[in-house]
Amino acid sequence: MTTEREIAMPERTILLNPGPVVIDRRVRDALALPDMCHREPEFSELMTRVRDKLTLVCGGDISYTSVVFTGSGTAALEATISSVVPDSGKLLILSNGHYGERLQKIARIHKLNHATIDAGWAAPLELSKIDAYLRDHNDVTLIAMVHHETSTGMLNPVHQVGEVASRYGCSLIVDAISSLAGEILDIRGDSIDWCVGTANKCIEGVPGVSFVCAPRKKLDELASIPARTMYLSIYSQYAAEDRDKAPPFTPAVQTFFALDTALDLLLDEGVGARCKRYRNLALQARAGLEKIGLRLLLPPELRSNTLTAIYLPPGMDYRTLHDELRRFGFVIYAGQDTLKQKAFRIANMGQITTAEMDAFLSAMEQTLAKSSAARVQSR
Ligand SMILES: *Cc1c(COP(=O)(O)O)cnc(C)c1O
């Protein structure tokens, strides 16, 4: 058992939410670089550098490139889904949580021809069902899925879905927003055509830039699909960034500075090494939480490297737990939708040390001990 005296509480606020994350000081310092006009060569170079590094992180070679957007992850996601499904095509959405539902919402808003296989919250996607659906519906041309379903902490089998998609000649759109740089993902090896990510989760940048990485050939083919939105059109964004070497609209310039630095730090650390660092932190957190007596939502084989959903301790509501832990300097995250009353989440993305994770576990233990003492007293 650990006590308050043995473990030092952190000096800084530790974000255990799935982005924005605790960032490296060098990333924060990059925000204060000198003012820059986005139509000058310096910005062209910065943007191109960032696009190239993002492609590298996704595992793309020179036949791939990335298109960057100013906006949170959902901006690049909506841009992708609304840009790549032609009127003659049909999108199959695989859903098993909040972010799968978001894919459906986007498809509905843009009136895309689509269907959904909904496994239900926290239920694994079944490959045999996907295969059977594609066998019976040969009008499906694209599949969309979430790699890491952040609402439950479940890692979905992107490689296997990629194999099925290839077998049926379908393109694959992957929401890799919370998995890229936190889970092993290889745009080529996993047969992904559209890989969507964001700056402020496992890449450890600041919020404001999101992106999609894709084969150039697929990007060029978008010329034949009329834009459904003006601002979030992948093709026009790609044409401006690639041909004119300038974004069509004012970008979040300072966020690009920070992202450039965050990508250097990521590539220095190595994507594989970062995944392993996160994995170890998650294992440390899970072992500690279970030792205190908390129960985790998912069985071990379905858990991601970066997020753990935990049942709320009996007799304690989320707000109380959140506020108590906040006093120790830790920000935890609520359950979403159907899990709101039942579970909470902690993420371990970002610059969190093992000592800080130990301090969190100690804060949790003290919070639970205090609440059960309070319950005993009030009997
Ligand atoms: C965070 C996240 C998003 C995007 O959220 P934004 O708030 O728009 O950045 C989308 N999908 C998944 C799986 C996520 O974790």
The ligand as a MOL file (V3000), in Angstrom:
LIG
                    3D

  0  0  0     0  0            999 V3000
M  V30 BEGIN CTAB
M  V30 COUNTS 15 15 0 0 0
M  V30 BEGIN ATOM
M  V30 1 C -10.8550 12.4420 -30.6720 0
M  V30 2 C -11.4690 11.6110 -31.7190 0
M  V30 3 C -12.0880 12.1720 -32.8530 0
M  V30 4 C -12.1420 13.6440 -33.1490 0
M  V30 5 O -12.4320 14.4860 -32.1410 0
M  V30 6 P -12.1380 16.0480 -32.2840 0
M  V30 7 O -12.7000 16.5580 -31.0170 0
M  V30 8 O -12.8270 16.5530 -33.4780 0
M  V30 9 O -10.6470 16.2050 -32.4020 0
M  V30 10 C -12.5910 11.3150 -33.8050 0
M  V30 11 N -12.4990 9.9880 -33.6850 0
M  V30 12 C -11.8950 9.4130 -32.6290 0
M  V30 13 C -11.8120 7.9320 -32.5900 0
M  V30 14 C -11.3800 10.2020 -31.6030 0
M  V30 15 O -10.7910 9.6330 -30.5540 0
M  V30 END ATOM
M  V30 BEGIN BOND
M  V30 1 1 1 2
M  V30 2 1 2 3
M  V30 3 2 2 14
M  V30 4 1 3 4
M  V30 5 2 3 10
M  V30 6 1 4 5
M  V30 7 1 5 6
M  V30 8 2 6 7
M  V30 9 1 6 8
M  V30 10 1 6 9
M  V30 11 1 10 11
M  V30 12 2 11 12
M  V30 13 1 12 13
M  V30 14 1 12 14
M  V30 15 1 14 15
M  V30 END BOND
M  V30 END CTAB
M  END
